[in-house]
């Protein structure tokens, strides 16, 4: 198929998606969800108008890299640092622990082959995808949005770093751990030096040196992006880790200066072409029939959909006293929203022989469900709850799930020997005190 014809179809879908989003029935649906569904309709498993091969496959991968680059320079440390980030870290740790338990159980019964990789995928969050969603609903700069982005930032960067170690070749995990630590150290040192070296005088000098050029700052930003991902590739890290850090570096250079307009131009490049191409191609590459015709894949799909949400509902009590009770179900739903990391990690897992294609299909299908259903439900819940003061049945059910997990954990601990129980209670009290001190 002519690749220009395929690009034309993708461009038409990229134009059609925001127009559909203006229809009242689809107003609460994220644009990326519409792009995914339209991609499935025109893909090789649908109308057959779009395929993913050759140059388009590379553009799709570059769209994924640019998605994380855009997420990096839209990550504003001044807005979501402190309590939102700390509580997000504790919530992610709790979700990761529960994910390890669930993945281990699935491995023991023979449903998955890569329990550590699945355990990393389940508690991921699409930070770069949530930003345009929150901007679309007007929650990007409010308190609720900051707490959503706090947990999303940790749930994206943490799995990215750990995945490079888990996906390392057998008997090379220690070597890859050292290389990953080296890359993170160099990346953070570069960002720190840029932050310390930046000053109004230096910024004015750079602006004068650039003159009225509108292209040179964009080209310099792309050089920074390609430099970071090339260095990450050399050290065996995933490319999206390098692109994320590159975005943070560019943001430090331009945020709060006259060059901040560069961010709008870089966003226009990504949101205008590369990122929609990634989501449309991801929808086109998804084999829906392979999912529904395999009983094992259907079972995994249901289990993964449930796990994505449950591991986020379980630690919801961490936010009690910080956010209104009515916001917690929406927070759990939005922090369960994921796709880009799932697509990237399952692709790498299958290509390296660590994950079966059926498991990857079920995970991607469940992730597509989270990105099409969960945000729509979350924003609908918040809108409905703001109009009605009493807690909704969904909110009550969400709290019941969190309380159930706490009750089950208490019953399990009660069956342990008295010495173990006493040691766990001491550890629990110290951990609780640590969380409170960190949160405050």
N, C-alpha and C positions, 0 to 999 in steps of 0.2 A: 504494500500500500504506500502511496506517495506520502512522505512525511509532512510535506507542506499542507496536504489535504487534512491530515490528522491534526496538525497545529491549528488549522482553520476551524475544525470542529471543536477543539478544546477552547479556542478563543470565543466561539459562539456560546459555549456553555458558561465560560467565565463572565460573559455579559448577561446571560440569561439568569444566572443564580441570584444576583442582587435584585433583579427585577421581580423574580418570584418572591423574594424575601419581603417585598413591599406589599404583597397581597396579605390582607388581614389574617387569613387562615395560617400563613407561614411566617407571620411577623416575629414570633418568639423563637423560631427555629434558627440556629446559627447558620451563617452563609456556607461555612465549610461542610456542614451536614448536607446541605442542598447540593453542593458540588460533588460530594461523594456519591449521593444517590443518582445524580444525573450521569456521573461517570460509569456507574454500574449499568445504567440503561443503554449507553452507547458503546460499552466495551465489547470485547470479543465474546463474552458470555451473554451479551444482550443483542443490540442491533448490529454489532460488528463494525461500527464506524471508527473506533479508536483502538489502537494496539500500542504495546509498549515494547519497543525493540530499538537497537542501534542508538542513534543520536537522541531519540526521545527518552530512552531509558537513562541516559546520562543526564538529560535535562531534569528528569524526575528526581534523580539523586541530588543534583545541584539545588533543586527546589527545596528538598529536605534540609540540606546544609544551610541554605539561606533562611529557612524558617527558624532554625536555632540561632543563626546570626542576628536576625531581627529580634528574637526573644532576648538575646544578650544585651543589645543596646536599648531595649525597652525596659530592662530590669533596672529600676531606680532604687538604689540602696537607701537613699535618704527617706523614701516613702514607706518601705516595707521592712526596714531593719528593726531591731529591737524585739518587742514582744511578739508581733506577727511571725517573725522569722524563727524565734525560739520555740513558740508553741507549734509552729509548723514542723520543726525538726523533731520534737517529741512525738507529734502525731504520726509522722512518717516512720519513726523508729517502731512505734507500737504497731502500725500497719505492716511494716516489714516483718516483725516477729510473727504476727498472725499469718502472714503470707507464707513464711517458711513452714509453719505447721501445716497449712492447707496443701502446699506443694508436696511436702513430704508424704502426706496421706495419699495424694493422688499417685505419687511415685510407687508407694508400697502396694497399691492395688493394680498397678500396671497401666494406668491411664496416661501418664506422661513419662518422658525419657530424660528430660533435663530439668530436674527439680530446682536447682539453684538459679537457672536462667528464668524459669517460670516465676520463682519467688521474687526475682528482681522486677519482672514485667508487671505483675499484678498491682503493686503500690506506686506505679508511675502516674504522673499527671502532666497534661499537655499545657505547660506554662505559655508557650508561644501561641497556642490556639485560644487560651482563655483570655488573653489580653484584648484581641479584637471583640470577643464576646462581651466582656465587661465594658469596653468602650461603647459598644452598640447599645447596651442597656443603661449606660450612665453610672455604672458602679465602679469604674476604674479608679477614681480618686477618693472614694468614701471609705469608711472604716471596714465595712464588709469586704470590699474589693481588696483592701490591703491584707486582710487575713487569708483570703482565698489565694492571693499571689504569694503570700508567705509560705504556705504549705506546698503550693505548686512549684515554687523555685527549688525548694529542698527535694521534692519528689521527682524533679527532672534531673537536676545536677548529680544527686547521689547515685541513682541507678546508672547514669552515664559513666561515671568513674568506675563503679564496681563491675559494670558489664565488660569493660576491657580486660579485667582480671579473670572473670568467669569464662569469657570466650577465648582466653589464651589456650594455645595448644597444650595437650597433656604434658606434664612434667616441666612446664615452663611458667607456672603460675607465679612463682617467686620472682623470676626474671621480669615478667610483665608487671608485677606489683612495683618493683623498683623503677621501671621505666615510667609507669603511670605516676608514681610519686615525683619523679624528676620533671615530667611535663607539667604537673599541677604546680610544683614549686616555681618553675621558670615562668609559667603563665601568671601566677599570682604576684610574683616579684615584678614582672613587667607592668602589670596593672597598678601595683603599689607605686612603682617609680613614676609612672605617668601621672598618677594622682598627686604625688608630692612635687613633681617638676612643673605641673601646670600652674600658671599664674596669669593674672590679667595682662601683665606686660608681655609675657611670652605669647599669649593668645593674640594680642593686638599685632605683634610682630609677624606671626604666622598669617593672620588675615591680610596684612599689608603685602606680605610676600606672595600670597595667592592672588591678590588683586581682585578683579571682578570675575575671575574664572568660575564657572559653574560646574565644569566637568572635572577639573583637577582634584578637588576634594573627594568626589565620588570615586575616582580612579585610585586615589590613595587609600580610601576605605576598602576597596576591593583587593588592593595589594596586601593590606593588613589581614583581611579575611583569608586570602589564599596562603599567606605566610604561616598563619596559625594552623590551618588545616594540613598544610604540607608537613610542618613540624610534628603535628599529632600523628600523621600517617607514618612518618619515619620511626616514631617511638612505639608504634603498634596500638595507639589509642584510636578510639572511634572518631571519625571526622567531625561529627556533630559536637564533640567536646571542644575541639579547636575552634569551631565556628562560634560557639557560645561565648568563649573567652574573648574571641576577636570582637564580638559585638559589645562586650563590656568595656574593652579597651577603647573602642571608638566612642562609646557613650561618655567615658571619662574625659576624653579630649574635647568634646564639643558641648556637653551639657552645661547650661548656664552661661554660654557665650554667644556671640553673634553668629557663630558657625552652627548653632543648634538647628538651623533650617536644613542642614544636611540630613538630619534624622528623617525629616519628612520626605526628602528625595529618595533616600535609601528604602524607606517603607513603601514608597510608590513603586519602586522597581520590583520589590518582592511581592507585595499585595496585588500589583497590577498584572503580573505575568507568572513569575516563577512559583510562588506558593499555590495559586489556584491550579497550575499545571500539576503540581505534586498531588494534590487532593483528587483531582479529576482522574489522573492516571492511577492513583491508588484504588479508586472506585472501579476503574476499568479492569485492573489486574485481579480484583477479587472474584473468585470463582464461587458464586452463590450455590450453584448446583452441586458442587463437590461437598459443600457443607451440609446441605439438606438431604443428600442421598446416602450419607454415611451415618449409621446409627451412633457409632462411637464419636464422630465429630459433633453430632447434635447434642449428645450428652455432655461433652466437654464444653460446647458453646454455652449451654445452660449453666453449667457449673462455673465457668469463667465469668459470665454476666453477673451471677450471684456473688462471686468472690470479689469482683471489682468494687461492688458497693458495700458488702459486709465488712471488709477490712478497713473501710473508711468510717463506717458507722460505729464500729467498736470503740475507737479512741475519742469519740465525740465529747465525752465527759471532760476532756482536757480543757475545752473552751467554755465550760459552764462558769458563769460569773464574769465572763469577758464579753461574750456576744449574747444578744437576746436569744431566748430559747427558740423563737420562731425562725431564726437564721440558720440554726444548726443542720436541719435536713438539707437545706440548699447548699450549705458548705460541704456536707458529705457528698452530695451529688456532683458538685463542680470539681471537688478534689478527686473524684472517681473518673473524671473525663480524661481520656487518653487516646492517642492514636499513633502519632509520629514515632515515638519511641518503640511502641509495640511493633510497628511495621519494620523499623530499622533493626531491632534486636531479633525478631523472628526471622527476618531475611538472612541475617548473619548466622543465626543458629542453624538454619537449614543448610546454608551454603557450606558450613564447616562440619556438617554431619552430626551436630549435637542435638538437633531437634527434628522430630518427624514432621513431614509436610501437613499431616492431618491436625497435629497439635497447633502448628503455626496458623492454619486456616481458622481453627476454632478461636484462637486468641485474637486474630485480626478481626474476625466477625464480631466477637464480643466487644472489642475496642470500638468498632464502628457503631455498635449499639450504644455504647456510653457517650459517644460524641454526637449522635443524632437524637437520643431520647433524654439522657440525663440533664444536659443544660436547659433544654426546653422545659422539662418538668421542674427544675430548680427555679428558674425565673418565673414560671407560672405560680409556683408555691409562694415565692416572696411577694408577688403582686397580689395574690389572693389573701395572704395573711396580713398584708398592710392595710387591706380594706376591711378586714374582719379581725377584731381584737382577740377572741378566744383562739386557743391553739387548735389547729386542724387535726383531723384524724391521722394524716400522714406524719405530722410532726410528733404526735403521741406514739405512733408506731415506731418511728425512728428512735425515740428515747427508750422505748420498750426493748428494742434490739440491743442498744448499748447497755441497758441495765441487765438484760439477760446474759450478755457476755460476762459482766462483772459477777453476777450470781453464780454462773457455771464455774468461773475461775475460783470463787470462794469455796464451792463444794468440792472441787478437785483438791484444793489445798487442805481442806479439812480431813481428807483421807490419808494425808501423809503422816509419817512418824512424828511424834511431838518435837523431837530435836530439829528435824527439817522445818517443821512449821514455825518454830520459834525463830530460826535463822531467816526464813523468808519474810516473816513479819518485821524483823529488824531492818532487813534490806528494803522492804516496801516503805517503811517509815522514812528511812534516809533518802530514798529516791523521791518520795513525795515532797520532802522538805527541799530537795535539790530543785525539783520542778517549780515549786512555789518561788524560791529565791531567784531562779533564772527568769521566770515569767514576770516578776515584779522588779 
